[in-house]
């Protein structure tokens, strides 16, 4: 298991709490946007999380990728669906996204180990 993925999941909540306290208006604004966009709608939460994961991979955003792997699992996606979404990101973005496949696997492994 990647210590990077494990460290992310162990520290993310505390790090974000500190950031939110330091920038409450930005946190409130983003939180409102996130909650209104990522709720159940014509697309389900699972589908939205898989889309967000693909975009996070394509943009090479570690925090986005780790957070949306976790949220995709929480919304009912399974390992195969997450890997398929990651594969779509690779198809759309090429080599830079391909380098994130190991990170997705490590994130899944870290979350499974934590359960």
C-alpha distances in whole Angstrom, upper triangle without the diagonal:
4,6,9,8,8,11,12,13,14,16,17,20,22,22,23,26,27,27,29,32,32,33,34,36,33,31,34,35,31,31,34,33,30,31,34,32,29,31,32,35,36,32,30,27,25,26,27,23,22,25,23,20,22,24,21,19,23,23,20,19,16,17,19,16,14,17,18,15,15,19,19,18,20,23,22,21,18,15,18,20,17,17,20,21,18,20,24,23,22,25,27,26,25,23,22,20,19,16,15,14,10,10,11,9,6,8,9,6,6,10,10,9,11,14
4,5,5,6,9,10,11,12,14,15,19,20,19,21,24,25,25,27,29,29,30,32,34,31,29,32,33,29,29,32,31,28,30,33,31,28,31,32,35,36,32,30,27,25,26,26,22,22,24,22,19,20,22,19,17,20,21,17,17,13,14,17,14,12,15,17,15,15,19,19,18,20,23,23,21,20,17,19,21,18,17,21,21,18,20,23,21,21,24,26,24,23,21,19,18,17,14,13,13,9,8,10,9,6,8,10,8,7,11,12,11,13,16
4,6,5,6,8,10,10,12,14,17,17,17,19,22,22,23,25,27,27,28,30,32,30,28,31,32,29,28,32,31,28,30,33,31,29,31,33,36,37,34,32,28,26,28,27,24,24,25,23,20,22,23,20,19,22,22,18,17,13,14,17,15,13,16,18,16,16,20,21,20,21,24,25,23,22,20,22,24,20,20,24,23,21,23,26,24,24,27,28,26,26,23,21,20,20,17,15,16,13,11,13,13,9,10,13,11,9,12,14,12,13,16
4,6,5,6,9,10,11,12,15,16,15,17,20,20,20,22,25,25,25,27,29,26,25,28,29,25,25,29,28,25,27,30,29,26,29,31,33,35,31,30,26,25,26,25,21,21,23,20,17,19,20,17,16,19,18,15,14,10,11,14,12,10,13,16,14,14,18,19,19,20,23,24,22,22,19,22,22,19,19,22,21,18,21,24,21,21,25,25,23,23,21,18,18,18,15,13,14,11,9,11,12,8,9,12,12,9,12,15,14,14,18
4,5,5,6,9,10,10,14,15,15,16,19,20,20,22,24,25,25,27,29,26,23,26,27,24,23,27,26,23,25,28,26,23,26,28,30,32,28,26,23,21,23,22,18,18,20,18,15,17,18,15,14,18,18,15,13,9,10,12,10,7,10,13,11,11,14,16,15,17,19,20,19,18,16,19,19,16,16,20,19,16,19,21,19,20,24,24,22,23,21,19,17,17,15,12,13,11,7,9,10,6,5,9,9,6,9,12,11,11,14
4,5,5,6,9,10,13,14,14,16,18,19,20,22,24,25,26,27,29,27,24,27,28,25,24,28,28,24,26,29,28,25,27,29,32,33,30,28,24,23,25,24,20,21,23,21,18,21,22,18,18,22,21,18,16,13,12,15,13,10,12,15,13,12,15,17,16,17,20,21,20,19,17,20,21,18,19,22,21,19,22,25,23,23,27,28,26,26,25,22,21,21,18,16,16,14,11,12,12,8,7,10,9,6,8,11,9,9,12
4,6,5,6,8,11,12,11,14,16,17,17,20,21,22,23,25,27,25,22,26,27,24,23,27,27,24,26,29,28,25,28,30,33,35,31,29,26,25,26,25,22,22,24,21,19,22,22,19,19,22,21,18,16,12,11,15,14,11,13,16,15,14,17,19,18,19,22,24,23,22,20,24,24,21,21,25,24,21,24,27,24,25,29,29,27,27,25,23,22,22,19,17,18,16,13,14,15,11,10,13,13,9,11,14,13,12,15
4,5,5,6,9,10,10,11,14,15,15,17,19,20,21,22,24,22,19,22,24,20,20,24,23,20,22,25,24,22,24,27,29,31,28,26,23,22,23,22,18,19,21,18,16,19,19,15,16,19,18,15,13,9,8,11,11,8,9,12,12,11,14,16,16,17,20,21,20,20,19,22,22,18,19,23,21,19,22,24,22,23,26,26,24,25,24,21,19,20,18,15,17,15,11,13,14,11,9,12,13,10,11,14,14,12,16
4,6,6,8,10,10,11,14,15,16,17,20,21,22,22,25,22,19,22,24,21,19,23,23,20,21,24,23,21,23,25,28,30,27,24,21,20,22,21,17,18,21,18,16,19,20,16,17,21,20,18,15,12,10,12,12,8,8,12,11,9,12,14,14,14,17,19,18,18,17,21,21,17,19,22,21,19,23,24,23,24,27,27,26,27,26,23,21,22,20,17,18,16,13,13,14,11,9,11,12,8,8,12,11,9,12
4,6,8,8,10,12,13,14,16,17,19,20,22,22,25,23,21,23,25,22,21,25,25,22,23,27,26,24,25,28,31,33,30,28,24,23,26,24,21,22,24,21,20,23,23,20,21,24,23,21,18,15,13,15,15,12,12,15,15,12,15,18,17,17,20,22,22,22,21,24,24,21,23,26,25,23,26,28,26,27,31,31,29,30,29,26,25,25,23,20,21,19,16,16,17,14,12,14,14,10,10,14,12,10,13
4,6,6,6,9,10,11,12,14,16,17,18,19,22,20,18,21,23,20,19,23,24,21,22,26,25,23,25,28,31,33,30,28,25,24,26,24,21,23,24,21,20,23,23,19,21,24,22,20,17,14,11,14,15,12,12,16,16,14,16,19,19,18,21,24,23,24,23,26,26,23,24,27,25,24,27,29,26,28,31,31,29,30,29,26,25,26,23,21,22,20,17,18,19,16,14,17,17,13,13,17,16,14,17
4,6,5,6,8,10,10,12,14,15,16,17,19,17,15,18,19,17,16,19,20,17,18,22,22,19,22,25,27,30,27,25,21,21,23,21,18,20,21,18,17,20,20,16,18,21,19,18,14,12,9,11,13,10,9,13,13,12,13,16,17,16,19,21,21,22,21,25,24,20,22,25,23,22,25,26,24,26,29,28,27,28,27,24,23,24,22,19,21,20,16,16,18,16,13,16,17,14,13,17,17,14,17
4,5,5,6,9,10,10,12,14,15,15,18,17,13,16,18,16,14,18,19,16,17,21,21,19,21,24,27,29,27,25,21,21,24,21,19,21,22,19,19,22,22,19,21,24,22,21,17,15,12,14,15,12,11,14,15,13,13,17,17,16,19,21,22,23,23,26,25,22,25,27,25,24,28,29,26,28,32,31,29,31,31,28,26,27,26,22,24,23,19,19,21,19,16,18,19,16,15,18,18,15,17
4,5,5,6,9,10,11,12,14,15,18,17,14,17,19,18,16,20,21,19,20,24,24,22,24,27,30,33,30,28,25,25,27,25,22,25,26,22,22,25,24,21,23,26,24,23,19,17,14,16,18,15,14,17,19,16,17,21,21,20,22,25,26,27,26,30,29,26,28,30,28,27,31,32,29,31,34,33,32,34,33,29,28,30,28,25,26,25,22,22,24,21,18,21,22,18,17,21,20,17,20
4,6,5,6,9,10,11,12,14,17,15,13,16,18,16,16,19,20,18,20,23,23,22,24,27,30,33,30,28,25,25,27,24,21,24,24,21,20,23,22,19,21,24,21,20,16,14,11,14,16,14,13,17,18,16,17,21,22,21,23,26,26,27,26,30,29,25,27,30,27,26,29,30,27,29,32,31,29,31,30,27,26,28,25,23,25,24,20,21,23,21,18,21,22,18,18,22,22,19,22
4,5,5,6,8,10,10,11,14,12,9,12,14,12,12,15,16,15,16,19,20,19,21,24,27,29,27,26,22,23,24,22,19,22,22,19,19,22,21,18,20,23,20,19,16,14,11,13,15,14,12,15,17,15,16,19,20,19,21,24,24,26,26,29,27,24,26,29,26,25,28,29,26,28,31,30,28,31,30,27,25,28,26,23,25,24,21,21,23,21,18,21,23,19,19,22,23,20,22
4,5,5,6,9,10,10,13,13,10,12,15,14,12,16,18,16,17,20,21,20,22,25,28,31,29,27,24,25,27,24,22,25,25,22,22,25,24,21,24,26,24,23,19,18,15,16,19,17,15,18,20,18,18,21,22,20,22,26,26,28,28,31,30,27,29,32,29,28,32,32,30,32,35,34,32,34,34,30,29,31,30,26,28,28,24,24,26,24,21,24,25,22,21,24,24,21,23
4,5,5,6,9,10,13,13,11,14,16,15,15,18,20,19,20,23,24,23,25,29,31,34,32,30,27,28,30,27,24,27,27,24,24,27,25,22,25,27,25,24,20,19,16,18,20,19,17,20,22,21,21,24,25,24,26,29,29,31,31,34,33,29,31,34,31,30,34,34,31,33,36,35,33,35,34,31,30,32,30,27,30,29,25,26,28,26,23,26,27,23,23,27,26,23,26
4,5,5,6,8,11,10,8,11,13,12,13,16,17,16,18,21,22,21,23,27,29,32,30,29,25,27,28,25,23,25,25,21,22,25,23,20,23,25,22,21,17,17,14,16,19,18,16,19,21,20,20,23,25,24,25,28,29,30,30,33,31,28,30,32,29,28,32,32,29,31,34,32,30,33,32,28,27,30,28,26,28,28,24,25,27,25,23,25,27,24,23,27,27,25,27
4,5,5,5,8,8,5,8,11,10,10,13,15,14,16,18,19,19,21,25,27,30,28,27,24,26,27,24,22,25,25,21,22,25,23,21,24,26,23,23,19,19,15,16,20,19,16,19,22,20,19,23,24,23,24,28,28,30,31,33,31,28,31,33,30,29,33,32,30,32,35,33,31,34,34,30,29,32,30,27,30,30,26,26,29,27,24,26,28,25,24,28,28,25,27
4,6,5,9,10,8,10,13,14,13,16,18,18,19,21,23,23,24,28,30,33,32,31,27,29,31,27,26,29,29,25,26,29,27,24,28,29,26,26,22,22,19,20,23,22,20,22,25,23,23,26,28,26,27,31,31,34,34,37,35,32,34,36,33,32,36,36,33,36,38,37,35,37,37,34,32,35,33,31,33,33,29,29,32,30,27,29,31,28,27,30,30,27,29
4,6,9,9,9,12,14,14,15,17,19,19,20,23,24,24,26,30,32,35,33,32,29,31,32,28,27,30,29,25,26,29,27,24,27,29,25,25,22,22,18,20,23,22,21,23,26,25,24,28,29,28,29,33,33,35,35,38,36,33,35,37,34,33,36,36,33,35,38,36,34,37,36,32,32,35,33,30,33,33,29,30,32,30,28,30,32,29,28,32,32,29,31
4,6,6,6,9,10,11,12,14,16,16,18,20,21,22,24,28,29,32,31,30,27,29,30,26,25,28,27,23,25,27,25,22,26,27,24,24,20,21,18,19,22,22,20,22,25,24,23,27,29,27,28,32,32,34,34,37,35,32,34,35,32,31,35,34,31,34,36,34,32,35,35,31,30,34,32,29,32,32,29,29,32,30,28,30,32,29,29,32,33,30,32
4,6,5,6,8,10,10,12,14,15,16,18,20,20,22,26,27,31,29,29,26,28,29,25,24,28,27,23,25,28,25,24,27,28,25,26,22,23,19,20,23,23,20,22,25,24,23,26,28,26,27,31,31,34,34,37,35,32,34,36,32,32,36,35,32,35,37,35,34,37,37,33,32,35,34,31,33,34,30,30,33,32,28,31,33,30,29,32,33,30,32
4,5,5,6,8,10,11,12,14,15,17,18,20,21,25,26,29,28,28,25,28,28,25,24,28,26,23,25,28,25,23,27,28,25,26,23,24,20,20,24,24,21,23,26,25,24,27,29,27,27,31,32,35,35,37,35,32,35,36,32,32,36,34,32,35,37,34,33,36,37,33,32,35,34,32,34,35,31,31,34,33,30,32,35,32,31,34,35,33,34
4,5,5,6,8,10,11,12,14,16,16,18,20,24,25,27,26,26,23,26,26,22,22,25,23,20,22,24,21,20,23,24,21,22,19,20,17,17,21,21,18,20,23,23,21,24,27,25,25,29,29,32,33,35,32,29,32,33,29,29,32,31,28,31,33,31,29,32,33,29,28,32,31,28,31,32,28,28,31,30,27,29,32,30,28,32,33,31,32
4,6,5,6,8,10,10,12,14,15,16,18,22,23,26,25,24,21,23,24,21,20,23,22,18,20,23,21,19,23,24,21,22,18,19,16,15,19,19,16,18,21,20,18,22,24,22,23,26,27,29,30,32,30,27,30,31,28,27,31,30,27,30,33,30,29,32,33,29,28,31,30,27,29,30,26,26,29,28,25,27,29,27,25,29,30,27,29
4,6,5,6,9,10,10,12,14,15,17,20,22,25,24,24,21,23,24,21,20,24,23,20,22,25,22,21,25,26,24,25,21,22,19,18,22,21,18,19,23,22,20,23,25,23,23,27,27,30,31,34,31,29,31,32,29,29,33,32,29,32,34,32,31,34,35,32,30,33,33,30,32,33,29,28,31,31,27,29,32,29,27,31,32,29,30
4,5,5,6,9,10,11,12,14,16,20,20,23,23,23,20,23,23,19,20,23,21,18,21,23,21,20,24,24,22,23,20,22,19,18,21,22,19,19,23,22,20,23,25,24,23,27,27,30,31,33,30,28,31,31,28,28,31,30,28,31,33,30,29,33,34,30,29,32,32,29,31,32,29,28,32,31,28,29,32,30,28,32,34,31,32
4,5,5,6,8,10,10,12,14,18,19,21,20,20,17,20,20,16,16,19,18,15,17,20,17,16,20,21,18,20,17,18,15,14,17,18,15,16,19,19,17,19,22,21,20,24,24,27,28,30,27,24,27,28,24,24,28,26,24,27,29,27,26,29,30,27,25,29,28,25,27,29,25,24,28,27,24,26,29,27,25,29,30,28,29
4,5,5,6,8,10,10,12,16,17,21,19,19,16,18,19,16,15,19,18,15,18,20,18,17,21,22,20,22,18,19,16,14,18,18,14,15,18,17,15,18,20,18,18,22,23,26,27,29,26,24,27,28,24,25,28,27,25,28,30,28,28,31,32,29,27,30,29,26,28,29,26,24,27,27,23,25,28,26,24,27,29,26,27
4,5,5,6,8,10,11,15,16,19,18,18,16,19,20,16,16,20,19,16,19,22,20,19,23,24,22,24,21,22,19,17,20,21,17,17,21,20,17,19,22,20,19,23,24,27,29,30,27,26,29,29,26,27,30,28,26,30,32,29,29,32,34,31,29,32,32,29,30,32,28,27,30,30,26,27,31,29,26,30,32,29,29
4,6,5,6,8,10,14,14,17,16,17,14,17,17,14,14,18,16,14,17,19,17,17,21,21,19,21,19,21,18,15,18,20,16,16,20,19,16,18,21,20,18,22,23,26,27,29,25,24,27,27,23,24,27,25,23,27,28,26,26,29,31,28,26,29,29,26,28,30,27,25,29,29,25,26,30,28,26,29,31,29,30
4,6,5,6,8,12,13,16,15,14,12,14,15,11,11,15,14,11,14,16,15,14,18,19,18,20,17,18,15,13,15,16,13,12,16,15,12,14,17,16,15,19,19,22,24,25,22,20,23,24,20,21,24,23,21,25,26,24,24,27,29,26,24,27,27,24,25,27,24,22,25,25,22,23,26,25,22,25,28,26,26
4,6,5,6,10,12,15,14,13,11,14,15,12,12,16,15,13,16,19,18,18,21,22,21,23,20,21,18,15,18,18,15,14,17,16,13,15,17,15,14,18,19,22,24,26,23,21,25,25,22,23,26,25,24,27,29,27,27,30,32,29,27,29,30,26,27,29,26,24,27,27,23,24,27,26,23,26,28,26,26
4,6,6,9,10,13,13,13,11,15,15,12,13,17,16,14,18,20,18,19,22,23,22,24,22,23,20,18,20,21,17,16,20,19,16,17,20,18,16,19,20,24,26,27,24,23,26,26,23,24,27,25,24,28,29,27,28,31,33,30,28,31,31,28,29,31,28,26,29,30,26,26,30,29,26,29,31,29,29
4,6,8,9,11,10,11,9,13,12,9,11,14,12,11,15,16,15,16,19,20,19,21,19,21,19,16,18,19,16,14,17,17,14,15,18,17,15,18,18,22,24,25,21,20,23,23,19,21,24,22,21,24,25,23,24,27,29,27,24,27,28,25,26,28,26,23,26,27,24,24,28,27,25,27,30,28,28
4,7,8,11,9,8,6,9,10,6,8,11,11,9,12,15,14,15,18,19,19,21,18,19,17,14,16,16,13,11,14,14,10,11,14,13,11,14,15,18,20,21,18,17,20,20,17,19,22,20,19,23,24,22,23,27,28,26,23,26,27,23,24,26,23,21,24,24,21,21,25,24,21,24,26,25,24
4,6,10,9,8,6,10,11,9,10,13,13,13,16,18,18,18,21,23,23,24,22,23,20,17,19,19,16,14,17,16,12,13,15,13,11,14,15,19,22,23,19,19,22,22,19,22,24,23,22,26,27,26,27,30,32,30,27,29,30,26,27,29,26,23,26,27,23,23,26,26,23,25,28,26,25
4,7,7,5,5,9,10,9,11,13,14,14,17,19,19,20,23,24,24,26,24,25,23,20,21,21,18,16,18,17,13,13,15,14,10,13,14,18,21,22,18,19,22,21,19,22,24,22,23,26,27,26,27,30,32,31,28,30,31,28,27,30,27,24,26,28,24,24,27,27,24,25,28,27,26
4,5,6,8,11,10,9,13,15,14,15,18,19,19,21,24,24,25,27,25,27,25,21,22,23,21,18,20,20,16,16,18,17,14,16,17,20,23,23,20,20,23,22,20,23,25,22,23,27,27,25,27,30,33,31,28,30,32,29,29,31,29,26,28,30,27,26,30,30,27,28,32,30,29
4,6,9,12,10,10,14,15,14,16,18,19,19,22,24,24,25,27,26,28,26,23,23,25,22,19,21,22,18,17,20,19,15,17,17,21,23,23,19,20,23,21,19,22,24,21,22,26,25,24,26,29,32,31,28,30,32,29,29,31,30,27,29,31,28,27,31,31,28,29,33,32,31
4,7,8,6,7,10,11,10,12,15,15,16,18,20,21,22,24,23,24,23,20,20,21,19,16,18,18,15,13,16,16,12,14,14,17,20,19,16,16,19,18,15,18,20,18,19,22,22,21,23,26,29,28,24,26,28,25,25,28,26,23,25,27,24,23,27,28,25,26,30,29,28
4,5,5,6,9,10,11,12,14,16,17,18,20,21,23,24,23,24,22,19,19,20,17,14,16,16,13,11,13,13,9,10,11,15,17,18,14,15,18,17,15,18,20,18,19,23,23,22,24,27,29,28,25,26,28,25,24,26,25,21,23,25,22,21,25,25,22,23,27,26,24
4,5,5,6,9,10,10,12,14,15,16,18,20,21,22,20,21,19,16,16,17,14,11,13,13,9,8,11,10,6,9,10,13,16,17,14,13,17,17,14,17,19,18,18,22,23,22,23,26,28,27,23,25,26,23,22,24,22,19,21,23,19,18,22,22,19,20,24,23,22
4,5,5,6,9,10,10,12,14,15,17,18,20,21,20,20,18,15,15,15,13,10,11,11,8,6,8,8,5,6,6,10,12,13,10,10,14,13,11,14,17,16,16,20,21,20,22,24,26,25,21,22,24,20,19,22,20,16,18,20,17,16,19,20,17,18,21,21,20
4,5,5,6,9,10,11,12,14,15,17,18,20,19,20,19,15,15,16,15,11,12,13,11,8,11,12,9,10,8,12,14,14,10,10,13,12,10,13,15,13,14,17,18,17,19,22,24,23,19,21,23,20,19,22,20,17,19,21,19,17,21,22,19,21,24,24,23
4,5,5,6,9,10,11,12,14,15,16,18,17,18,17,13,13,15,13,9,12,13,10,8,12,12,10,12,11,14,16,16,12,12,15,14,11,13,16,14,14,18,19,17,19,22,24,22,19,21,23,19,19,22,20,17,20,21,18,18,22,22,20,21,25,24,23
4,5,5,6,9,10,10,12,14,15,16,15,15,14,10,10,11,9,6,8,9,6,5,9,10,8,10,9,12,13,14,11,9,13,13,10,12,15,14,13,17,18,17,18,21,22,21,17,19,20,17,17,19,17,14,16,18,15,14,18,18,16,18,21,20,20
4,5,5,6,9,10,11,12,14,15,15,15,15,11,10,12,11,7,8,10,9,6,9,11,10,10,8,10,11,11,8,7,10,9,6,8,11,10,10,13,15,14,16,18,20,18,15,16,18,15,14,17,15,12,15,17,14,14,17,18,16,18,21,21,21
4,5,5,6,9,10,11,12,14,14,15,15,11,11,13,13,9,11,13,11,9,13,15,13,14,12,14,15,15,11,10,12,11,7,9,12,10,9,13,14,12,14,17,19,17,14,16,18,15,15,18,17,14,17,19,17,17,20,21,19,21,24,24,24
4,5,5,6,9,10,10,12,11,12,12,8,8,11,9,6,9,11,10,9,13,14,13,15,13,15,16,16,13,11,13,13,10,10,13,12,10,14,16,14,14,17,19,17,14,16,17,14,15,18,15,13,17,18,15,16,20,20,18,20,23,23,23
4,5,5,6,9,10,10,10,10,10,7,5,8,8,5,6,10,9,8,11,13,13,14,12,13,13,14,11,8,10,11,7,7,11,10,9,12,14,13,13,15,17,15,11,13,14,11,11,14,12,9,13,14,12,13,16,16,15,18,20,20,21
4,5,5,6,9,10,10,12,13,9,8,11,12,9,10,13,13,11,14,16,16,16,13,15,14,14,11,9,10,10,6,6,8,7,5,8,10,9,10,12,14,12,9,11,13,10,11,14,13,11,14,16,14,15,18,19,18,20,23,23,24
4,5,5,6,8,9,11,12,8,8,12,12,10,12,15,14,13,16,18,17,19,16,18,18,18,15,13,13,13,10,9,12,10,7,10,12,10,10,13,14,12,10,13,14,12,13,16,14,13,17,18,16,17,21,21,20,23,25,25,26
4,6,5,6,5,7,8,5,5,9,9,8,10,13,13,13,16,17,17,19,16,18,17,18,16,13,13,14,11,10,13,12,9,11,14,12,11,14,15,12,9,12,13,10,12,14,12,11,15,15,13,15,18,18,18,21,23,23,24
4,5,5,6,8,10,8,6,9,11,10,10,14,14,14,16,19,19,20,17,18,16,16,15,12,11,12,10,7,10,10,7,8,11,10,9,11,11,9,6,9,9,6,9,11,9,9,12,14,13,14,17,18,18,20,22,23,24
4,5,8,10,13,10,9,13,14,13,14,17,17,16,19,22,21,22,19,20,19,19,17,14,14,14,11,9,10,10,6,7,10,8,6,9,10,7,5,9,10,9,11,14,13,12,16,17,16,18,21,21,22,24,26,26,28
4,6,9,11,9,9,13,14,13,15,18,18,18,21,22,22,24,21,23,21,21,20,17,17,17,14,12,14,13,10,11,13,11,9,11,12,9,8,12,12,10,13,16,14,14,18,18,17,19,22,22,22,25,27,27,29
4,6,9,8,8,11,13,13,14,17,18,18,20,22,22,24,21,22,20,21,19,16,16,17,14,12,14,14,10,11,14,13,10,12,11,7,7,10,9,7,11,13,11,12,15,15,14,17,19,19,20,23,24,24,26
4,6,5,6,9,10,11,12,14,15,16,18,20,21,22,20,21,20,21,20,16,17,18,15,13,16,16,13,14,17,16,13,15,15,11,10,13,12,9,13,14,11,12,15,15,13,16,19,18,18,21,23,22,25
4,5,5,6,8,10,11,12,14,15,17,18,20,21,19,20,18,20,19,15,16,18,16,13,16,17,14,15,19,18,16,17,16,13,11,13,11,9,12,12,8,10,13,12,10,14,16,14,15,18,19,19,22
4,5,5,6,8,10,11,12,14,16,17,18,20,19,20,19,21,20,16,17,19,17,15,18,19,16,18,21,20,18,20,19,16,14,17,15,12,14,15,11,11,15,13,11,14,16,14,14,18,19,18,20
4,6,5,6,8,10,10,12,14,15,16,18,16,18,17,19,17,14,15,17,14,13,16,16,13,16,19,17,16,18,18,15,13,16,15,12,14,15,12,11,15,14,12,14,17,16,15,18,20,19,21
4,6,5,6,9,10,10,12,14,15,17,14,15,14,16,14,11,12,14,11,10,13,14,11,13,16,16,15,16,16,14,11,13,12,9,10,11,8,7,11,11,9,11,14,13,13,16,18,18,19
4,6,5,6,9,10,11,13,14,16,14,15,14,16,15,12,13,16,14,12,16,17,15,16,20,19,18,20,19,16,14,15,14,11,12,12,8,7,10,9,6,9,11,10,10,13,15,14,16
4,6,5,6,9,10,11,12,15,14,15,15,17,16,12,15,17,14,14,17,18,16,18,21,21,20,22,22,19,16,18,18,14,15,15,12,11,13,13,9,11,14,12,11,14,16,15,16
4,5,5,6,8,9,10,12,11,13,13,15,13,10,12,14,11,11,15,15,13,16,19,18,18,20,21,18,15,17,17,13,14,15,12,10,13,13,10,11,14,14,12,15,17,16,17
4,6,5,6,9,10,11,9,10,9,12,10,7,10,12,10,10,13,14,13,16,18,18,18,20,20,18,15,16,16,12,12,13,10,7,9,10,7,7,11,11,9,11,14,14,15
4,5,5,6,9,10,10,11,11,14,13,10,13,15,14,13,17,18,17,19,22,22,22,23,24,22,18,19,19,15,15,15,13,10,12,12,8,8,11,10,7,10,13,11,12
4,5,5,6,9,9,11,12,15,13,11,14,16,13,14,18,18,17,20,22,22,22,24,25,23,20,21,21,17,17,18,15,13,15,15,11,11,14,14,11,13,16,15,14
4,5,5,6,5,8,9,11,9,7,11,12,10,12,15,15,15,18,20,20,21,22,23,22,18,19,20,16,16,17,15,12,13,15,12,10,14,14,12,13,16,16,15
4,5,5,5,6,8,11,9,8,11,13,12,14,17,17,18,20,22,23,23,25,25,24,20,21,21,18,16,17,15,12,13,14,11,9,12,12,9,10,13,13,12
4,6,7,9,11,14,13,12,15,17,15,17,20,21,20,23,25,25,26,28,28,27,23,24,24,21,20,20,18,15,16,17,13,12,14,14,10,12,15,13,12
4,6,9,12,14,12,11,15,16,14,16,19,19,20,22,24,24,25,27,28,27,23,24,25,22,20,22,20,17,18,19,16,14,17,17,14,15,18,17,16
4,6,10,12,10,10,14,14,14,16,19,19,20,22,24,24,26,27,28,27,24,24,25,22,20,21,20,16,17,19,16,13,16,17,14,14,17,17,15
4,7,8,6,7,10,11,10,13,15,15,16,19,20,21,22,24,25,24,20,21,22,19,17,18,17,14,14,16,14,11,15,16,13,13,17,17,16
4,6,5,6,9,10,11,12,14,16,17,19,20,22,23,24,24,24,20,20,21,18,16,17,16,13,12,15,13,10,12,14,12,11,15,16,14
4,6,5,6,9,10,11,12,14,15,16,18,20,21,21,22,21,18,17,18,15,12,13,13,10,9,11,10,7,10,12,11,10,13,15,14
4,5,5,6,9,10,10,12,14,15,16,18,20,20,21,21,17,16,18,16,13,14,15,11,10,14,13,10,13,16,15,14,17,19,18
4,5,5,6,9,10,11,13,14,15,17,18,19,20,20,17,16,18,16,13,15,15,12,12,15,14,12,15,17,15,15,19,20,19
4,5,5,6,9,10,11,13,14,16,16,17,18,18,14,14,15,12,10,12,12,8,9,12,11,9,12,14,13,13,17,18,18
4,5,5,6,9,10,10,12,14,15,15,16,16,12,11,13,11,8,10,11,7,8,11,11,10,12,15,14,15,18,19,19
4,5,5,6,9,10,10,12,14,15,16,17,13,12,15,13,10,13,14,11,12,15,15,13,16,19,18,18,21,23,22
4,5,5,6,9,10,11,12,14,15,15,11,12,14,12,10,14,14,10,12,15,14,13,17,19,18,18,22,23,23
4,5,5,6,9,10,10,11,12,12,8,8,11,8,7,10,10,8,10,13,12,12,15,17,17,18,21,22,22
4,5,5,6,9,10,10,11,12,9,8,11,10,8,11,13,10,12,15,15,15,17,20,20,20,23,25,25
4,5,5,6,8,10,12,13,10,10,13,12,11,15,15,13,15,18,18,17,20,22,22,23,26,27,27
4,5,5,6,8,10,10,6,8,11,10,10,13,13,12,14,17,16,17,20,21,21,23,25,26,27
4,5,5,5,7,8,5,5,9,9,8,12,13,12,14,17,17,18,20,22,22,23,26,27,28
4,6,6,9,10,8,8,12,12,12,16,17,15,17,20,20,20,23,25,25,26,29,30,31
4,6,10,10,8,10,13,13,14,17,18,16,19,22,21,22,25,26,26,28,30,31,32
4,7,7,6,8,11,11,12,16,16,15,18,20,20,21,24,25,26,27,30,31,32
4,6,6,6,9,11,11,15,16,16,18,20,20,22,24,25,26,28,30,31,32
4,5,5,6,9,10,13,14,15,17,18,19,21,23,24,25,27,28,30,32
4,5,6,7,10,12,12,14,16,17,18,20,22,22,24,26,27,28,30
4,5,5,7,10,10,11,13,15,15,17,19,20,21,23,25,26,27
4,5,6,8,10,10,12,14,15,16,18,20,21,22,24,26,27
4,6,7,8,10,11,12,14,16,17,18,20,21,23,24,26
4,5,5,6,9,10,10,13,14,15,17,18,20,21,23
4,5,5,6,9,10,11,12,14,16,17,18,20,22
4,5,5,6,9,10,10,12,14,15,16,18,20
4,5,5,6,9,10,10,12,14,15,16,19
4,5,5,6,9,10,11,12,14,15,17
4,5,5,6,9,10,10,12,14,16
4,5,5,6,9,10,10,12,14
4,5,5,6,9,10,11,13
4,5,5,6,8,10,11
4,6,5,6,9,10
4,6,5,6,9
4,5,5,7
4,5,5
4,5
4
